[in-house]
Amino acid sequence: LAYDYDGQERRMIDLVDGTIVTRIGLFYGPDRNTQWAADSSGVFDLDPNGTGLNFIDRLSGESVAFGTELGQIISLGVRAPEAELDPLATVVTTRTLVYSDLPSGPIGLDVAVLGQLGAMAHVDLDTGTSSTWSVPFTGGSNTPDLVAIGEEILVIPAGGNDGYVSTFGETRLLELPDGAESPGFPRFPAGPPNMVWSPLDTRSGGVDHEIMRIGDTSDPPQASSEVTVDNSELLGEDGTGRLVAQVSGDVFVVDAVGSTRLTDGDLLALGPNHALVRNCDDELRCTVELRGRASGASFISGPWPPELTDAFDHAESVREPGRSPRLSGTISPDGGAAFVRGTSTGDSAWLLVDFDSGAAFELPAPTTGQPILWNDDNSAAVYLSDGGVRVVERSGQKVLTLEGLGEVRAITAIDPGFAADS
């Protein structure tokens, strides 16, 4: 299906000979209201008149209306048998991808990505190749989450659909504790890869979470750990399995055991080992420093080079999870660089600030809720932006786009031997 937004039409195109089989007018968007049949024989969509459904046959292009007795329907879904039956092998396709510019050197990362309409790929960022296979479609306005455990990729859905586990071409239903639903939003890693912080109340906006075990029923069930912090604003997670929250102007990391204050000022970025903070005195003189989290001592502080001074003068404090990437990756593990949200010519912009070189340069905005992945030597970071995979190289101060994957919704780092070992 192709979508003509100017003409407000959907067009079913035969990719073998390029002919347009049919045109379907009055569409309301490509995701929520159109679903392919499981056998690919056609598509289901909502009737433009507001009641019932249509089935458009792939070969003939004929449309058949049915289900008018159901009344008004606002959304539909098609069951994905591959997520409900025994593991189903699918065809794996390998292809070569292209960078928008030549990488300066090895990137040293393999990632798994989830496509927009039901495909997953193992991408070797050094060879520029991808191995792609079919997986169930995950709808919802939020982005799904990927969790890599050995040779398995756990997919926590964005909403509505069941989660699943994909093992390089085989798919099975994601197992949850008895009676539990898929973790809602905002949710975060809780340390071990099969543990997730799931909100007890998705409307609270603060810390009101429990730890849920997902995708692993071989271990004995464990009692859930819960943490609730009154009058808190949830900011994200810290990369070590704890949540980050602002309470009465101070920023803390919290879990079911206790809490630790990060700063009584503004939190600009956070990594597993460092925090970038800004504090202002009574005379509104503000200083920015990079602190070591273990000691709380200043790791790097001003005076900063001119480019970093300008970046920090316009830097915004960390926002709630619904407006930011995964918080814990915004500082590299070695503390050498950070992703900072700032302003440029009046508009919000993201910058990479490099503490080692004193440089700062603009970045495409990271996708909300998705991780920033750093390679082992902290020379490059990989993240999603506007449906594409981006690679940031610190040494060359440039951003590469990996082309040929289509639109990507979610990403995670995987072991380089994932595909071959499977």
Sine and cosine of phi, psi and omega as CSV:
sin_phi,cos_phi,sin_psi,cos_psi,sin_omega,cos_omega
0.00,0.00,0.68,-0.73,0.10,-0.99
-0.88,-0.48,0.43,-0.90,-0.11,-0.99
-0.84,-0.55,0.85,-0.53,0.04,-1.00
-0.97,-0.23,0.99,-0.15,-0.08,-1.00
-0.95,0.32,-0.52,0.85,0.02,-1.00
-0.92,0.40,-0.71,0.70,-0.02,-1.00
-1.00,0.01,-0.02,1.00,0.00,-1.00
0.80,0.59,0.76,0.66,-0.01,-1.00
-0.72,-0.69,0.53,-0.85,0.23,-0.97
-0.99,-0.17,0.63,-0.78,0.00,-1.00
-0.78,-0.62,0.79,-0.61,0.05,-1.00
-1.00,-0.06,0.90,-0.43,-0.13,-0.99
-0.92,-0.39,0.75,-0.66,0.08,-1.00
-0.99,0.15,0.92,-0.38,-0.08,-1.00
-0.97,0.24,-0.13,0.99,0.06,-1.00
-0.98,0.21,-0.76,0.65,-0.04,-1.00
-0.90,-0.44,-0.04,1.00,0.09,-1.00
0.99,0.15,0.06,1.00,-0.02,-1.00
-0.98,0.21,0.50,-0.86,0.07,-1.00
-1.00,0.01,0.92,-0.40,-0.07,-1.00
-0.95,0.30,-0.67,0.74,-0.02,-1.00
-0.37,-0.93,0.30,-0.95,0.14,-0.99
-0.85,-0.53,0.68,-0.73,-0.05,-1.00
-0.82,-0.57,0.92,-0.40,-0.07,-1.00
-0.99,0.10,0.05,-1.00,0.10,-0.99
0.82,0.57,0.87,0.49,0.05,-1.00
-0.98,-0.21,0.37,-0.93,-0.10,-1.00
-0.88,-0.47,0.15,0.99,-0.01,-1.00
0.64,-0.77,0.49,-0.87,-0.14,-0.99
-0.98,0.18,-0.28,0.96,-0.17,-0.99
-0.98,-0.17,-0.80,0.60,-0.24,-0.97
-0.97,0.24,-0.53,0.85,-0.22,-0.97
-0.93,-0.37,0.12,0.99,0.03,-1.00
-0.73,-0.68,0.77,-0.64,0.02,-1.00
-0.68,-0.73,0.75,-0.66,0.09,-1.00
-0.95,0.32,0.59,-0.81,0.16,-0.99
-0.90,0.45,0.47,-0.89,-0.06,-1.00
-0.88,0.48,-0.49,0.87,0.01,-1.00
-1.00,-0.08,0.17,0.98,0.03,-1.00
0.89,0.45,0.35,0.94,-0.04,-1.00
-0.98,0.18,-0.19,0.98,-0.01,-1.00
0.16,-0.99,-0.16,-0.99,-0.03,-1.00
-0.80,-0.60,0.52,-0.85,0.15,-0.99
-0.98,-0.19,0.63,-0.78,0.16,-0.99
-0.50,-0.86,0.13,-0.99,0.00,-1.00
-0.98,0.20,0.60,-0.80,0.05,-1.00
-0.93,0.38,0.75,-0.67,-0.01,-1.00
-0.85,0.52,-0.40,0.92,0.00,-1.00
-0.98,0.20,-0.13,0.99,0.13,-0.99
0.98,-0.19,-0.15,0.99,0.02,-1.00
-0.78,-0.63,0.67,-0.74,0.05,-1.00
0.98,0.18,-0.14,-0.99,-0.08,-1.00
-0.76,-0.65,0.27,-0.96,0.12,-0.99
-0.84,-0.54,0.52,-0.85,0.22,-0.98
-0.86,-0.51,0.84,-0.55,-0.01,-1.00
-0.97,-0.26,0.91,-0.42,-0.05,-1.00
-0.95,0.33,0.72,-0.70,-0.08,-1.00
-0.92,0.40,-0.64,0.77,-0.09,-1.00
-0.99,0.16,-0.72,0.70,-0.08,-1.00
-1.00,0.00,-0.40,0.92,-0.08,-1.00
0.98,0.20,0.00,1.00,-0.02,-1.00
-0.96,0.27,0.57,-0.82,-0.01,-1.00
-0.94,-0.35,0.75,-0.66,0.02,-1.00
-0.88,-0.48,0.82,-0.57,0.02,-1.00
-1.00,-0.02,0.60,-0.80,0.06,-1.00
-0.38,-0.93,0.20,-0.98,0.09,-1.00
0.97,0.26,0.38,0.93,0.00,-1.00
-0.90,0.44,-0.41,0.91,0.00,-1.00
-0.93,0.36,-0.21,0.98,0.03,-1.00
-0.98,0.21,-0.23,0.97,-0.01,-1.00
0.98,0.19,-0.43,-0.90,-0.05,-1.00
-0.95,0.32,0.75,-0.67,0.02,-1.00
-0.85,-0.52,0.76,-0.65,-0.03,-1.00
-0.97,-0.26,-0.25,0.97,0.01,-1.00
-0.33,-0.94,0.39,-0.92,0.02,-1.00
-0.56,-0.83,0.32,-0.95,0.06,-1.00
-0.54,-0.84,0.42,-0.91,0.05,-1.00
-0.91,-0.41,0.78,-0.63,0.02,-1.00
-0.87,0.50,0.64,-0.77,0.00,-1.00
-0.97,-0.24,0.99,-0.13,-0.06,-1.00
-0.83,0.56,-0.51,0.86,-0.04,-1.00
-0.92,0.40,-0.28,0.96,0.04,-1.00
-1.00,-0.08,-0.02,1.00,-0.10,-1.00
-0.84,-0.53,-0.33,0.94,-0.04,-1.00
-0.98,-0.19,-0.11,-0.99,0.08,-1.00
-0.88,0.47,0.33,-0.94,-0.03,-1.00
-0.75,0.66,0.73,-0.69,-0.07,-1.00
-0.90,-0.43,0.86,-0.51,0.03,-1.00
-0.97,0.25,0.66,-0.75,0.03,-1.00
-0.81,-0.58,0.27,-0.96,-0.02,-1.00
-0.97,0.26,0.75,-0.66,0.02,-1.00
-0.97,-0.23,0.80,-0.60,-0.03,-1.00
-0.92,-0.39,0.77,-0.63,0.02,-1.00
-0.95,-0.33,0.70,-0.71,0.01,-1.00
-0.53,-0.85,0.26,-0.97,-0.01,-1.00
-0.99,-0.11,0.70,-0.72,0.01,-1.00
-0.97,-0.25,0.15,-0.99,-0.05,-1.00
-0.77,-0.64,0.70,-0.72,0.12,-0.99
-1.00,0.03,0.50,-0.86,0.05,-1.00
-0.93,0.37,-0.36,0.93,0.07,-1.00
-0.48,-0.88,0.36,-0.93,-0.03,-1.00
-0.96,0.30,0.76,-0.65,0.08,-1.00
-0.89,0.46,0.53,-0.85,-0.01,-1.00
-0.96,0.26,-0.41,0.91,-0.01,-1.00
-0.16,-0.99,-0.12,-0.99,0.02,-1.00
-0.86,0.51,0.63,-0.78,0.04,-1.00
-1.00,-0.05,-0.61,0.79,0.11,-0.99
0.97,0.26,0.53,0.85,0.03,-1.00
-0.67,-0.74,0.65,-0.76,0.23,-0.97
-0.92,-0.40,0.64,-0.77,-0.01,-1.00
-0.74,-0.67,0.40,-0.92,0.22,-0.98
-0.94,-0.33,0.69,-0.72,0.01,-1.00
-0.80,-0.60,0.50,-0.86,0.04,-1.00
-0.93,-0.38,0.81,-0.59,-0.03,-1.00
-0.98,0.18,0.11,-0.99,-0.09,-1.00
-0.95,0.33,-0.60,0.80,-0.17,-0.99
-0.85,-0.53,0.46,0.89,0.12,-0.99
0.96,-0.28,0.82,0.57,0.11,-0.99
-0.47,-0.89,0.53,-0.85,0.05,-1.00
-0.79,-0.61,0.50,-0.87,-0.02,-1.00
-0.63,-0.77,0.60,-0.80,0.23,-0.97
-1.00,-0.08,0.86,-0.52,-0.07,-1.00
-0.90,-0.43,0.85,-0.53,0.13,-0.99
-1.00,-0.04,0.95,-0.30,-0.12,-0.99
-0.95,0.31,-0.32,0.95,0.03,-1.00
-0.99,0.13,-0.67,0.74,0.02,-1.00
-1.00,0.08,-0.26,0.97,-0.02,-1.00
0.93,0.37,0.58,0.81,0.01,-1.00
-0.85,-0.52,0.44,-0.90,0.05,-1.00
-0.74,-0.67,0.58,-0.81,0.14,-0.99
-0.90,-0.43,0.89,-0.46,-0.19,-0.98
-0.90,-0.44,0.61,-0.79,0.07,-1.00
-0.58,-0.82,0.32,-0.95,-0.05,-1.00
-0.99,0.17,0.60,-0.80,0.09,-1.00
-0.64,-0.77,0.26,-0.97,0.02,-1.00
-0.89,0.45,0.50,-0.86,0.05,-1.00
-0.95,0.30,0.69,-0.73,0.09,-1.00
-0.89,-0.46,0.91,-0.41,-0.02,-1.00
-1.00,0.04,-0.33,-0.94,0.03,-1.00
0.98,-0.18,0.46,-0.89,-0.02,-1.00
-0.98,0.18,-0.46,0.89,0.06,-1.00
-0.99,0.15,0.26,-0.97,0.02,-1.00
-1.00,0.06,0.62,-0.79,0.10,-1.00
-0.95,0.32,0.20,-0.98,0.04,-1.00
-0.89,-0.45,0.64,-0.77,0.07,-1.00
-0.94,-0.33,0.69,-0.72,0.05,-1.00
-0.79,-0.61,0.84,-0.54,0.00,-1.00
-0.99,-0.12,0.83,-0.56,0.09,-1.00
-0.77,-0.64,0.98,-0.19,-0.05,-1.00
0.88,0.48,-0.86,-0.51,-0.02,-1.00
-1.00,-0.06,0.13,0.99,-0.04,-1.00
-0.93,-0.37,0.57,-0.82,0.11,-0.99
-0.90,-0.43,0.90,-0.44,0.06,-1.00
-1.00,0.02,0.76,-0.66,0.01,-1.00
-0.92,-0.38,0.93,-0.37,0.07,-1.00
-1.00,-0.06,0.88,-0.47,-0.22,-0.98
-0.93,0.36,0.32,-0.95,0.03,-1.00
-0.98,0.20,-0.27,0.96,0.02,-1.00
0.45,-0.90,0.62,-0.78,0.11,-0.99
0.99,0.13,-0.82,0.57,-0.09,-1.00
-0.98,0.18,0.31,-0.95,0.12,-0.99
-0.97,0.24,0.55,-0.84,0.14,-0.99
-0.97,0.23,0.21,-0.98,-0.01,-1.00
-0.47,-0.88,0.20,-0.98,0.05,-1.00
-0.88,-0.48,0.78,-0.63,0.00,-1.00
-0.89,-0.45,0.75,-0.66,0.02,-1.00
-0.84,-0.54,0.97,0.24,0.03,-1.00
0.70,0.72,0.88,0.47,0.08,-1.00
0.96,-0.29,-0.11,0.99,0.09,-1.00
-0.86,-0.51,0.61,-0.80,-0.11,-0.99
-0.75,-0.67,0.64,-0.77,0.11,-0.99
-0.59,-0.81,0.30,-0.95,-0.04,-1.00
-0.92,0.40,0.67,-0.74,0.06,-1.00
-0.95,0.31,0.83,-0.56,-0.02,-1.00
-1.00,0.09,0.68,-0.73,0.02,-1.00
-0.81,-0.58,0.29,-0.96,0.09,-1.00
-0.83,0.55,0.49,-0.87,-0.01,-1.00
-0.80,0.61,0.79,-0.62,0.06,-1.00
0.99,0.16,-0.06,1.00,-0.05,-1.00
-1.00,0.01,0.53,-0.85,0.12,-0.99
-0.99,-0.16,0.26,-0.97,0.03,-1.00
-0.84,0.54,0.62,-0.78,0.00,-1.00
-0.81,0.59,0.72,-0.69,-0.01,-1.00
-1.00,0.09,-0.24,-0.97,0.00,-1.00
-0.94,-0.35,0.58,-0.82,-0.07,1.00
-0.99,0.10,0.67,-0.75,-0.01,-1.00
-0.81,-0.58,0.41,-0.91,-0.11,-0.99
-0.52,-0.86,0.40,-0.92,0.11,-0.99
-0.87,0.50,0.60,-0.80,-0.04,-1.00
-0.88,-0.48,0.56,0.83,0.03,-1.00
0.96,-0.28,-0.98,-0.18,0.05,-1.00
-0.84,0.54,0.56,-0.83,-0.12,-0.99
-0.88,0.47,-0.39,0.92,0.00,-1.00
-0.99,-0.14,0.34,0.94,0.05,-1.00
-0.87,-0.49,0.71,-0.71,-0.05,-1.00
-0.72,-0.69,0.69,-0.72,0.20,-0.98
-0.97,0.25,0.90,-0.44,-0.02,-1.00
-0.91,-0.42,0.72,-0.70,-0.05,-1.00
-0.94,0.35,0.67,-0.74,0.13,-0.99
-0.98,0.22,-0.50,0.87,0.04,-1.00
-0.68,-0.74,0.95,-0.31,-0.06,-1.00
-0.94,0.33,-0.15,0.99,-0.04,-1.00
-0.99,-0.16,-0.09,1.00,-0.17,-0.99
-0.95,0.30,-0.59,0.81,-0.04,-1.00
0.98,0.20,-0.06,1.00,0.00,-1.00
-0.85,-0.53,-0.29,-0.96,0.03,-1.00
-0.99,0.11,0.94,-0.35,0.05,-1.00
-0.42,-0.91,0.96,0.28,-0.24,-0.97
-0.75,-0.66,0.35,-0.94,0.14,-0.99
-0.74,-0.67,0.41,-0.91,0.06,-1.00
-1.00,0.04,0.79,-0.61,0.01,-1.00
-0.89,-0.45,0.69,-0.72,0.10,-0.99
-1.00,0.04,0.74,-0.68,-0.01,-1.00
-0.79,-0.62,0.49,-0.87,0.19,-0.98
0.90,0.44,0.25,0.97,-0.03,-1.00
-0.51,-0.86,0.96,-0.27,0.02,-1.00
-0.94,-0.35,0.11,0.99,-0.02,-1.00
-0.97,0.25,-0.50,0.87,0.04,-1.00
-0.99,0.13,0.44,-0.90,0.08,-1.00
-0.87,0.49,0.58,-0.82,0.02,-1.00
-0.88,0.47,0.59,-0.81,0.03,-1.00
-0.90,-0.43,0.48,-0.87,0.04,-1.00
-0.92,0.40,0.67,-0.74,-0.01,-1.00
-0.95,0.33,0.59,-0.81,0.12,-0.99
-0.99,-0.13,0.76,-0.65,-0.03,-1.00
-0.88,-0.47,0.53,-0.85,0.09,-1.00
-0.59,-0.81,0.75,-0.66,0.05,-1.00
-0.75,-0.67,0.78,-0.63,0.03,-1.00
-0.84,-0.54,0.93,-0.37,-0.01,-1.00
-0.91,0.42,0.54,-0.84,0.08,-1.00
0.83,0.56,0.60,0.80,-0.02,-1.00
-0.95,-0.31,0.41,-0.91,0.14,-0.99
-0.89,-0.45,0.88,-0.48,-0.04,-1.00
-0.96,0.26,0.76,-0.64,0.00,-1.00
-0.95,-0.31,-0.44,0.90,-0.01,-1.00
0.48,-0.88,-0.52,-0.85,0.01,-1.00
-0.78,-0.63,0.30,-0.96,-0.21,-0.98
-0.97,-0.26,0.02,1.00,0.01,-1.00
1.00,0.02,-0.08,1.00,0.04,-1.00
-0.86,-0.50,0.22,0.98,0.04,-1.00
0.99,-0.13,0.16,0.99,0.01,-1.00
-0.90,-0.43,0.33,-0.95,0.00,-1.00
-1.00,-0.07,0.42,-0.91,0.01,-1.00
-0.89,-0.46,0.77,-0.64,-0.06,-1.00
-0.60,-0.80,0.47,-0.88,0.11,-0.99
-0.97,-0.25,0.78,-0.63,-0.03,-1.00
-0.73,-0.68,0.89,-0.45,0.03,-1.00
0.79,0.61,0.63,0.77,0.08,-1.00
1.00,-0.01,-0.29,0.96,0.04,-1.00
-0.99,-0.13,0.43,-0.90,-0.01,-1.00
-0.93,-0.37,0.77,-0.64,-0.06,-1.00
-0.81,-0.59,0.42,-0.91,0.32,-0.95
-0.97,-0.23,0.69,-0.72,-0.12,-0.99
-0.70,-0.72,0.46,-0.89,0.20,-0.98
-0.50,-0.87,-0.20,-0.98,-0.06,-1.00
-0.94,0.34,-0.25,0.97,-0.04,-1.00
-1.00,-0.01,-0.64,0.77,-0.04,-1.00
0.01,-1.00,-0.35,-0.94,-0.05,-1.00
-0.59,-0.81,0.39,-0.92,0.06,-1.00
-0.68,-0.74,0.75,-0.66,0.00,-1.00
-0.97,0.23,0.77,-0.63,0.10,-1.00
-1.00,0.06,-0.70,0.71,-0.03,-1.00
-0.26,-0.96,0.43,-0.90,0.16,-0.99
-0.98,-0.20,0.20,0.98,0.06,-1.00
-0.91,-0.42,-0.57,-0.82,0.00,-1.00
-1.00,-0.04,0.70,-0.71,0.13,-0.99
-1.00,-0.06,0.87,-0.48,-0.04,-1.00
-0.99,-0.13,-0.50,0.86,0.01,-1.00
-0.25,-0.97,0.31,-0.95,-0.07,-1.00
-0.52,-0.85,0.63,-0.77,0.12,-0.99
-0.74,-0.67,0.03,-1.00,-0.02,-1.00
-0.90,0.43,-0.38,0.92,-0.08,-1.00
-0.85,-0.52,-0.15,0.99,-0.11,-0.99
-0.62,-0.79,0.35,-0.94,0.11,-0.99
-0.70,-0.72,0.73,-0.69,0.07,-1.00
-0.99,-0.17,0.89,-0.45,-0.14,-0.99
-0.77,-0.63,0.39,-0.92,0.07,-1.00
-0.79,-0.61,0.78,-0.63,0.04,-1.00
-0.82,-0.58,0.61,-0.79,-0.01,-1.00
-0.83,-0.55,0.64,-0.77,0.01,-1.00
-1.00,0.02,-0.11,-0.99,-0.06,-1.00
-0.91,0.42,-0.37,0.93,0.02,-1.00
-1.00,-0.05,0.19,0.98,-0.01,-1.00
0.88,0.47,0.48,0.88,0.17,-0.99
-1.00,0.04,0.87,-0.50,-0.13,-0.99
-0.95,-0.33,0.61,-0.79,0.07,-1.00
-0.80,-0.60,0.55,-0.83,0.05,-1.00
-0.90,-0.44,0.73,-0.68,0.03,-1.00
-0.61,-0.79,0.48,-0.88,0.09,-1.00
-0.99,-0.15,0.89,-0.46,-0.06,-1.00
-0.96,-0.27,0.59,-0.81,0.18,-0.98
-0.98,0.22,0.78,-0.63,-0.10,-1.00
-0.95,0.31,-0.55,0.84,-0.04,-1.00
-0.92,0.39,-0.67,0.74,-0.06,-1.00
-0.99,-0.12,-0.41,0.91,-0.10,-0.99
0.98,0.21,-0.05,1.00,-0.03,-1.00
-0.99,0.15,0.37,-0.93,0.02,-1.00
-0.93,0.37,0.82,-0.58,0.01,-1.00
-1.00,0.01,-0.73,0.68,0.12,-0.99
-0.61,-0.79,0.66,-0.75,0.07,-1.00
-0.61,-0.79,0.12,-0.99,-0.03,-1.00
-0.93,0.37,0.03,-1.00,0.05,1.00
-0.94,0.33,0.64,-0.77,-0.08,-1.00
-1.00,-0.06,0.39,-0.92,0.15,-0.99
-0.86,0.51,0.38,-0.93,-0.10,-1.00
-0.81,0.59,-0.68,0.74,-0.03,-1.00
-0.90,0.43,-0.64,0.77,0.01,-1.00
-0.96,0.29,-0.60,0.80,0.06,-1.00
-0.85,0.52,-0.71,0.70,0.01,-1.00
-0.91,0.42,-0.65,0.76,0.01,-1.00
-0.89,0.45,-0.69,0.73,-0.05,-1.00
-0.95,0.30,-0.49,0.87,0.05,-1.00
-0.89,0.46,-0.47,0.88,-0.05,-1.00
-0.94,-0.35,0.13,0.99,-0.07,-1.00
-0.96,0.28,0.63,-0.77,0.05,-1.00
-0.98,-0.19,0.53,-0.85,0.04,-1.00
-0.94,0.34,0.35,-0.94,-0.02,-1.00
-0.85,0.53,0.66,-0.75,0.00,-1.00
-0.96,-0.27,0.06,-1.00,0.00,-1.00
-0.89,0.46,0.38,-0.93,-0.13,-0.99
-0.84,0.55,-0.48,0.88,-0.04,-1.00
-0.94,0.34,-0.04,1.00,-0.03,-1.00
-0.77,-0.63,0.23,0.97,-0.13,-0.99
-0.60,-0.80,0.31,-0.95,0.16,-0.99
-0.96,0.29,0.00,-1.00,0.06,-1.00
-0.86,0.52,0.87,-0.50,-0.17,-0.99
-0.86,0.51,-0.65,0.76,-0.19,-0.98
-0.92,0.40,-0.21,0.98,0.02,-1.00
-0.98,-0.20,0.09,1.00,-0.08,-1.00
-0.97,0.25,-0.16,0.99,0.19,-0.98
-0.82,-0.57,0.70,-0.72,0.02,-1.00
-0.89,0.45,0.48,-0.88,-0.03,-1.00
-0.83,0.55,-0.51,0.86,0.00,-1.00
-1.00,0.06,-0.03,1.00,0.00,-1.00
0.97,0.24,0.27,0.96,-0.07,-1.00
-1.00,0.06,-0.32,0.95,-0.06,-1.00
-0.43,-0.90,0.35,-0.94,-0.03,-1.00
-0.53,-0.85,0.55,-0.83,0.19,-0.98
-1.00,0.04,0.83,-0.56,-0.05,-1.00
-0.77,-0.64,0.72,-0.70,0.10,-0.99
-1.00,0.06,0.79,-0.61,0.01,-1.00
-0.68,-0.73,-0.33,-0.94,0.05,-1.00
-0.81,-0.59,0.61,-0.79,0.03,-1.00
-0.68,-0.73,0.87,-0.50,-0.06,-1.00
0.76,0.65,0.66,0.76,0.08,-1.00
1.00,0.04,-0.22,0.98,-0.03,-1.00
-0.96,-0.27,0.46,-0.89,0.05,-1.00
-0.94,0.34,0.68,-0.73,-0.02,-1.00
-0.55,-0.83,0.40,-0.92,0.09,-1.00
-0.97,-0.24,0.63,-0.78,0.00,-1.00
-0.80,-0.59,0.53,-0.85,0.26,-0.96
-0.98,-0.18,0.88,-0.48,0.07,-1.00
-0.97,-0.23,0.79,-0.61,-0.05,-1.00
-0.95,-0.31,0.95,-0.33,-0.05,-1.00
-0.93,0.36,-0.47,0.88,-0.03,-1.00
-0.96,0.29,-0.70,0.72,-0.06,-1.00
-1.00,-0.07,-0.29,0.96,-0.05,-1.00
0.98,0.21,0.25,0.97,-0.03,-1.00
-0.99,-0.17,0.38,-0.93,0.10,-1.00
-0.58,-0.81,0.71,-0.70,0.03,-1.00
-0.57,-0.82,0.42,-0.91,-0.10,-0.99
-0.97,0.26,0.49,-0.87,0.00,-1.00
-0.79,-0.61,0.49,-0.87,0.23,-0.97
-0.88,0.48,0.62,-0.78,-0.09,-1.00
-0.89,0.47,0.78,-0.63,0.04,-1.00
-0.91,0.42,0.48,-0.88,0.04,-1.00
-0.94,0.34,0.71,-0.70,-0.01,-1.00
-0.85,0.53,0.74,-0.68,0.13,-0.99
0.99,0.15,-0.10,1.00,-0.02,-1.00
-0.99,-0.15,0.46,-0.89,-0.09,-1.00
-0.98,0.22,0.37,-0.93,0.23,-0.97
-0.97,-0.24,0.85,-0.52,-0.13,-0.99
-0.96,-0.29,0.83,-0.55,0.01,-1.00
-0.97,-0.22,0.60,-0.80,0.07,-1.00
-0.98,0.21,0.08,-1.00,-0.16,-0.99
-0.90,0.44,-0.59,0.81,-0.03,-1.00
-0.99,-0.11,0.16,0.99,0.09,-1.00
0.89,0.47,0.36,0.93,0.01,-1.00
-0.99,0.10,-0.29,0.96,-0.06,-1.00
-0.52,-0.86,0.46,-0.89,0.08,-1.00
-0.78,-0.63,0.54,-0.84,0.00,-1.00
-0.85,-0.53,0.71,-0.70,0.00,-1.00
-0.41,-0.91,0.15,-0.99,0.05,-1.00
-0.99,-0.15,0.58,-0.81,0.10,-0.99
-0.48,-0.88,0.82,-0.57,0.07,-1.00
0.79,0.62,0.67,0.74,0.07,-1.00
0.98,0.18,0.10,0.99,-0.02,-1.00
-0.84,-0.55,0.36,-0.93,0.05,-1.00
-1.00,0.00,0.81,-0.58,-0.01,-1.00
-0.91,-0.43,0.61,-0.79,0.08,-1.00
-0.86,-0.51,0.85,-0.52,0.01,-1.00
-0.98,-0.19,0.85,-0.53,0.07,-1.00
-0.97,-0.23,0.86,-0.51,-0.04,-1.00
-0.93,0.38,-0.69,0.73,-0.11,-0.99
-0.90,0.43,-0.67,0.75,-0.02,-1.00
-1.00,0.00,-0.07,1.00,-0.03,-1.00
0.77,0.64,0.77,0.63,-0.01,-1.00
-0.64,-0.77,0.35,-0.94,0.00,-1.00
-0.88,-0.47,0.84,-0.54,0.02,-1.00
-0.98,-0.18,0.58,-0.82,0.10,-1.00
-0.93,-0.36,0.78,-0.63,0.05,-1.00
-1.00,0.04,0.91,-0.42,-0.13,-0.99
-0.98,-0.21,0.57,-0.82,0.07,-1.00
0.93,-0.36,0.02,1.00,-0.01,-1.00
-1.00,-0.06,-0.22,0.98,-0.15,-0.99
0.98,0.19,-0.27,-0.96,-0.04,-1.00
-0.99,0.12,0.79,-0.62,-0.08,-1.00
-0.94,-0.35,0.71,-0.71,-0.02,-1.00
-0.98,-0.21,-0.49,0.87,-0.10,-0.99
-0.50,-0.87,0.40,-0.92,-0.07,-1.00
-0.53,-0.85,0.48,-0.88,0.13,-0.99
-0.43,-0.90,0.42,-0.91,0.07,-1.00
-0.99,0.16,0.59,-0.81,0.02,-1.00
-0.73,-0.69,0.22,-0.98,0.06,-1.00
-0.94,0.35,0.66,-0.75,-0.03,-1.00
-0.84,0.54,-0.46,0.89,-0.01,-1.00
-1.00,0.04,0.21,0.98,-0.08,-1.00
-0.81,0.59,-0.79,0.62,-0.09,-1.00
-0.94,0.33,-0.75,0.66,-0.08,-1.00
-0.91,0.42,-0.64,0.77,-0.04,-1.00
-0.94,0.34,-0.38,0.92,-0.03,-1.00
-1.00,0.09,0.00,0.00,0.00,0.00
